[in-house]
């Protein structure tokens, strides 16, 4: 009898140890079937981790559902199918789901076109949805992907994006329904975002729809709409931004399309920014360096450098935007913006911007196209 009791005690002890040993955490398994040459479908549970030694082919939408996690190690490459419809090719992260893009300096995660002659709009891009506040409502649906986003948790975390190069994105359903390079819908400040290189996007390079996520070290080269965009009550700080190849606006900042004084009001702080028009004639910067749009909200630019754009800003003339400008809520390099006549590119060209004025900064070479 004593031997039986002792055996039971040992089994119980081993079971308890295996469940509580923090030194050997286990990754929850997922029922998702991972296929290298057919990457698509819904990740509904557990954690799926890609193999950096493989090149994956994205053949349709890959959606990380609420409660599940997708982890992408440094050096992983994902290329798109050469035959699938471009608007069907994207990676989406639902509200409540997690994505961990764990790139490293000089060893980024790469998401790119699989076409032999790649170009903008070859595929969708990356869409991340969170539970943070958006001034269009607490339960919105993303413009692309049909994913729910928004809530009341500004500290929400959707995971992390570190050292990502994303190329040839921006597939279009129509003129008002388009993918960006990376889209953040209601993403919270608990999400870590740094070192993204968005190259050749058929729409915006990177866009923030509300939320409170901060970001640093963003490179946006050759976007065929706006390069960097934020709207819908975005509350955050974006540090170190290099933009080159401007089709419309270098930066488009808005409050709310339907209600230009909606709250929470956009309150964006941008620090160390270079906006370079680009030498190719197709880059016209038709909406200037800054497009202060749809109420504008509060926007503060510190150490902003602009090159090649004759008129600094395009201004919304509505009452919401006018009120913000009159209140001194549009600040550029330590001064309140009043009109295009007092802030020309001669003024902002004296700054260092993202590091080297019009030249790609040193930090950006760690994720650049030529890496």
N, C-alpha and C positions, 0 to 999 in steps of 0.2 A: 504493500500500500504506500509506504514511504517513497519507493522508487517511482511509482506512478505520479505521485504528487510532485516530486522533483522534476520529472520529465515535463509535466504540464507547465510548471513554473518556468522552465528553460524556454519552452515554445512561446509562452506569453511574453517573456523578456525579449526574445529575438524579434517577435512581431512588433512589439512596441518600439524597439530600437530602430527597426527598418522604416517605421512610419515617421519617426521624429528626428532622425539624424540629419541635422542641418548641413553637415559637411558633405553629404552625398544626396543633394536634391535630385529628384527625378523629374524629367520633362513629361508632361501628360501626353499620351499618344493621341493621334488623330485618326479618324476613320477615312480621311481624305486620301485618295489614291494619287500619288505623285508620279507624273509621267514626264520624262525629260523632253520628249519630242511632241508632247500634247498637253501643255500646261494651260489648264482652264478649269472652271467649275467653282463650286462653293466649298470653302473650308468652314465647316460648321462646328468643329470641336477641337480641343487640344491644340498642339503646336506643330506646325509644319516647318521644317528647316531645310532650305535648299543646300545643295552641294556646290561649293565654289569651284570645284574642278570640272563641273559640267557647264555646257551652254544650253540653256532652256529655250524652247520655242513656245511662245505664247500664241495659242490657236483660237482663243476666245476670251471672254471676260473671266478674270480670276477674282473672286469676291471673298474677302475675309469677313465672316459673319460674326455677329455679336457674341462675345465670349471666347472666340478663337484667336489664335496668334499665328502670324507668318513671320519667320525670321530669315533674313537674307544676309549671309556672311560676306565679308570683304572679298572682292575679286570675282564675285558671281556676275555672270552676264545673262541677260534675258533678251532674246531677239524675237521679233514678231514673225508670224506666218507670212509667207509671200502670196498666199491665195485667199486668206480670209478677208471678209469685209473690214475696212479700216475702222469703222465705228464700233465694231464688235470686239476690238482688241484694246483692252484696258485692264488696269488693276484697281479694284475698289476696296475700301476699308470701311465697313459699317460703323455707325455709332455703337460704342461698347466693344468693338474689336481692337486688336493691337497689331501693328506692324513694326518690326525692328529691322531697319536697314543699317547694317553694321559695317559700312565701308571704312576704309582707313586712308590716311594721306598717301598719295601715289598708288593706292590700290582701291579705287572706288568700286561700288556696285554700279553696273552699267545696264540701263534699259534702253534699247535702241531698235531701229527698224532692221528687218531681215532682208529688205529689198536689195538687189544688186546695185541699184543706183538710188540710194535713199534720198528722201526729200521731206519737207514739212508736210504734216497731216497724214503720214503713212499709218499712224495708229492713234489711239486715244491719249493715254497718259496715265498718271497716277491720281486717284481721287480719294481723299481721306475725310471722313466725317466724324464729328465729335459732339459732345454734350454741352458745349459752352454757349454763352448768350449770343443771340443774333437779333438785330432789330426788325427783322422781317417775320419773326414768330419763333416759338420754341420747338416747333415740329415742322421744319421745312423738308422739301425733297430736292435733292441735288439736281442741277440743270442737266447733268449727264449721269447715267447710271441708275437714276431713280432711288437713291439711298436717302434714308431719313437722317436729319441732322438738327442740331440746336437743342438747347435746354437751359439749365440754370447753374451749371457747374463750370465756372470759368477755370478751375484748376484741373479739369479733366485731362486724362492722358490717353493719347492714341498710340503711344510708343515712342519711337525715335527714328529720325532720318539723319544719318551722318555719312558724308562723302558719297553722294549719289550723282551720277551723270545720266541725264535723261534726254533723249534725242529724237527728233523727227516726229513730234507729237502734234496734237491739235486737230484731230479728225473732226469733220463737220457734218452734222445732220442737216443744218440749215444756217442761215445768216445769224440767227439769234439762239442757236443751240449748238455749242461747240465745246470740245475738250480743250483744256490748257495743257501745259507741260505738267505742272503739279497744281492741284486744286485743293485748298483747305476749306472745308465747310464746317463752321462752328467748332473748330479745334481748340482745345484748352491749353493753358500755360504749362500743364504737366507734361506736354509733348516736347521732346527735344528735337530741334530742327537746326541743322548747320551744314554748311558745305554742300550746296546743291549747284550743279552746273546744268542749266536748261538751254539746249541748243536746237535751233531751227524748229520752233513751234509755230504751227499754222494759226494759232490764236494767241492768247497771252502766254508768257513764259511761266510765271508763277502768280497765283491769285488767292487772296484770302477773303472769304465770305464770312464776315463777323468773326466771332471767337476771340481768344485772348492769347494765342500762341505767340511766342517770341521767336525770332529767327536771326541767324548770323551767317555771314560768308555765302552770299548768293551771287551767282554769275548767270546772267541772262544774255545770250548772244543770238541775234537774228530771230526776233519774234515778229510775227506778221499781223499782230494787232497791237495791244499794249504789252510792254515788257513786264512790268510789275504792276499789279492791280490789288487794291483792297477796297472793301465796301461793307455795307450792311452792319455798321456798328463795330467794326474791327477795333480792338483795344490791344495794342502791343507795340513792342520795340523791335525794329529791324536794323541790324548793325552790319556794316560792310557789304555794300551792294555794288557790283560792277555790271553796267548795262552797255551793250554795244549792238548796233544794227537796229535802229528805232524806226518802226513803220508808222505807228500812230503816236501814242504818248510813251515817253520813257517810263513815267509813273502815272497811273490814273488812280486818283483817290476820291472816293464817293462816300456819301452817308446812306442814302436810301432812295431808290429810283421812284417809288410811289409816294413817299412822304419825306421831303428833304430835311425835316426837323425831327425825325423819328429818334427815339431813345432806346437803348443807350447809344449815344452819338459816337460815330467814328472818332477815335483818338489815337492817331498813329504817330509814332516818333521814329524818324529815320536818321541814322548816324553814319557818316562816312560813305557817301554815295557818289559814284561817277556815272554820268549819262553821256554817252558818246554816240552821235548820230550814225556814224558809219560811212565809209567811203563809197559804197555801191549806190548808184543812183536810185535804186528801188527803195532805199531807206529814206523816206521823206520827212519823218517826224511831223506828220500832218496835224497832230494834236499837241505839239510842242513837248518840252521837257516834262512839264507837269500839267496834267489835265485835272483841274479842281472842279469836280463834277457832282451833280445831284445833291446839292447841299454842302458837299465837301467835308463837313465835320471839322474836327480839329486836326491839323497837320503841322508837325514841327520837323524841319530839316536842319541838321547840324553838319557842317563840313560837306556841303553839296557842291560838286564840280560838274559843269556842263560844257560840252564842246560840240561845235558845228550846228547849233540850233539858234537861229536868229532871234526868235521871240521866246521868252522864257516860259510863259504859262498861258493856257487856255482857261478862261474863267466862266463858270456857270453864272448867269446873270439873274437867276431866281432869287427870291427874298431870303431863302435859307442860307445860300452861299454868301450873299451880300452881308447878311448879319454876322456870319462867322468872320469874314474879312474885316468888317468894321470893328468887331470885338477883339481883333488882334490874334485870332485863332489860327491864322495861316502865317507861320514864321519860317523864314529862310535865312540861315547863316546869321542868326542873332537879331534880325530885323523883322518887323511886321510887314507883310506883303501888302501893298496898296494898289499897284497897277503894273502893267507890263513895262511902263516907261521908267520905273525906278529899280527894276531888277532885270537887267539884260544879262546876256551870257558874259559880258565883260566883267560883271561883278562876280559871278560864280566861278569863272575860270581861274580865279586866284587861289582857290582852295586845293587841297590835295586829294579830296574825295576818298575813294576806296583804298587809296594808298599811293598811287603814282599818277594821279590826274587821269589823262586819257589812255594811259598804258595799262595793260592787264597787271594787276597787283601780284606781288610774289605769292601771297597765300592762295591765289586762285589757280596757280599752275599745278597745284596738288590734285585738282579735280578736272583740269581743262581738257578740251578735245584732243590736244596734242600730248596728253599725259602718256 
